[in-house]
Each structure stands twice: as structure tokens, then as C-alpha cells.
């Protein structure tokens, strides 16, 4: 694949992945369960992409985390904060509006 196209596709995916991750953190998830859940929904995300994203979202106060040590293997769970819920809903609404407009722009003149 052309390096420029690969770079542009990565840039295009980045915002979509953030929105996809936020959408699934309305209930607590640990990293691997989040990767599996997104995969089942058709969204592929590598763990080396997910964990830095989760740390960034936590630093931005959109996500909170807590450790569950009740099992033999401790797991760090992530969940949307109250602020994260607000931001998610705003981003989702903007994504839907923008996608509809972009769809119209991309299809302009093709339906004749």
C-alpha cells in the first residue's frame, strides 16, 4: 500500500477509534475484554494502540480506572467518567451530523 494512503487511513481511523472506545466504556471494561468486544463489533484495535489511548483518555478525565484484585489475576477496569459521558454524547452527535454531510458531499453528482 502507498505510504501516503496508509498515513491518511491511520489519521482517518484515529478519531473513529476514540469514539468506538468511548462508546464501549459506558460499562466497565478491562483492556483485553475491550479489544474482544470491539472485534466482535467489527472494529479492530491493536493492544499497542488501545493502552496509550486509554491512558490519554484517563489523563483527559474522560475515563476513570480501578483495579479489581478479587481474581488471581488483577485487572484494571476502565469506565467513562460523568464528564466522559457528556463528551461521548457530544462527539457522537457531531460524528453523525458530519458523516451525513460528508456522505452527501461524496455522492454529489453520482445519482444522476
C-alpha positions in Angstrom: 0.0 0.0 0.0 1.2 3.5 -0.8 2.8 5.1 2.3 0.7 8.3 1.9 -2.5 6.3 1.7 -1.5 4.3 4.8 -0.8 7.5 6.7 -4.1 9.1 5.7 -6.0 6.0 6.6 -4.4 5.9 10.0 -5.3 9.6 10.5 -8.9 8.8 9.5 -9.2 5.9 11.8 -7.7 7.6 14.9 -10.8 9.7 15.7 -13.2 6.8 14.9 -11.3 4.5 17.2 -11.5 7.0 20.1 -15.3 7.3 19.6 -15.6 3.5 19.4 -13.7 3.0 22.6 -15.7 5.7 24.4 -18.9 4.0 23.3 -18.0 0.7 24.9 -16.8 2.2 28.2 -20.3 3.0 29.3 -19.9 -0.2 31.3 -16.6 -1.1 32.9 -14.1 -3.0 30.7 -10.6 -4.1 31.0 -8.2 -3.8 28.1 -8.4 -7.3 26.6 -12.2 -7.5 27.1 -12.5 -4.2 25.2 -10.3 -5.4 22.4 -12.6 -8.6 22.1 -15.8 -6.6 22.3 -14.7 -4.1 19.6 -13.5 -7.0 17.4 -17.0 -8.7 17.7 -18.5 -5.4 16.6 -16.2 -5.3 13.6 -13.7 -2.7 14.9 -10.1 -3.9 15.0 -7.8 -2.2 17.5 -4.4 -3.4 18.5 -3.5 -3.5 22.2 -0.4 -1.3 21.5 -2.9 1.3 20.2 -5.6 0.7 22.9 -3.5 1.1 26.0 -1.9 4.5 25.1 -5.4 5.7 24.1 -6.9 4.6 27.4 -4.1 6.4 29.3 -4.7 9.6 27.2 -8.5 9.4 27.9 -7.8 9.0 31.6 -5.5 11.9 31.6 -8.2 14.0 29.9 -10.6 13.0 32.7 -12.9 11.2 30.2 -12.3 7.8 31.7 -11.6 6.5 35.2 -9.9 3.3 36.1 -9.9 1.0 39.1 -8.1 -2.3 39.9 -10.1 -5.5 40.5 -7.9 -7.8 42.6 -10.6 -10.4 43.5 -9.4 -12.8 40.9 -6.0 -14.5 40.9 -5.0 -12.1 38.0 -5.6 -8.4 38.9 -7.3 -6.4 36.1 -7.5 -2.7 35.5 -11.1 -1.7 34.6 -11.9 1.5 32.6 -15.2 3.3 32.6 -16.5 6.6 31.3 -16.5 9.4 33.9 -19.5 11.7 34.2 -17.6 14.2 32.0 -16.7 11.4 29.6 -20.4 10.5 29.2 -21.2 14.2 28.3 -18.2 14.3 25.9 -19.2 11.0 24.3 -22.7 12.2 23.6 -21.5 15.4 22.0 -18.9 13.6 19.9 -21.4 11.1 18.8 -23.9 13.7 17.7 -21.2 15.6 15.8 -19.9 12.4 14.2 -23.4 11.5 13.0 -24.0 15.1 11.6 -20.6 15.2 9.9 -20.9 11.8 8.5 -24.3 12.5 6.9 -22.9 15.8 5.4 -19.8 14.1 4.1 -21.8 11.2 2.6 -23.8 13.8 0.7 -20.6 15.6 -0.5 -19.0 12.4 -1.6 -22.1 11.2 -3.5 -22.9 14.6 -5.1 -23.5 14.2 -8.8 -23.3 10.4 -8.7 -27.0 9.7 -8.5 -27.8 11.2 -11.9 
